């Protein structure tokens, strides 16, 4: 993503009232998200859903040309983390406690689309689901995870 696109998207995120976790991705994307080629496309605060794209490079592939399964899991984990983060208070994070990924079809390099939705949010844990599709709309993988909520302590 170019610096121009990041600034435009950050402004869009601010204008639309997107939460801090989404705005932070535009300010300083994590190295892992950048490696996966993450691009936030849409946020629905009412349904607690995030839509993203991944510009998956050949560097994510196994020796047979498919995207390595751990990379697919990382993509799904990323989008689920963004989704559960929509409902966090400032200063909270949501570490993943467990994740399950079902590989349904081979993922290939190119533009892939993922959505993550919060299924249920409790006081201390959240349950999230996700899907990964290719440009043709083929369902490549699904994921589900459980995340906990942690409030970071301020530095003294």
C-alpha positions, 0 to 999 in steps of 0.5 A: 500500500502506498503512503498516499493510499494509507493517508487516504484510508486513515482519513476515511477511517476517521471520517467514518468513525472506525474504531482505534484498532482499524485506524491503527492498521492505517497508521502503522500496520503490523509487519505480519499484516503487511507481509500477508498483503492486508488491505482493510476494505469495509467495517460494519460496526452494527454487525461487528464485521470486517472485510479485508483483501490480501494481496498474496504474493508467491512468498506465501507459497509452499513448494507446490505453488499453493499458499502454505496453510499456516499463512492461510490461518494467519490471514483468517486470524488477522481478519478475526482479530480486526472483527473482535477489536471493533468492540474493544475499549481504548487500551484493550487488546484481544489475544487469540486463545484458540483457532480452528481453520478448515482448508476447503480448496487450495489458495493461490497467489493473487487477491484474496478476500476475507471477512470476519464476524463476531458471533458472540461477545461475553465479558471476558471472551469473544467468539469469531468466525471468518471466511477466505475466498478467491476473486472468483468467489470460491470458498478456500477456508473457514476459521473460528476462534476464541479471543480474550480481552486484556486491558493494557496497563499504562506506563508509569 
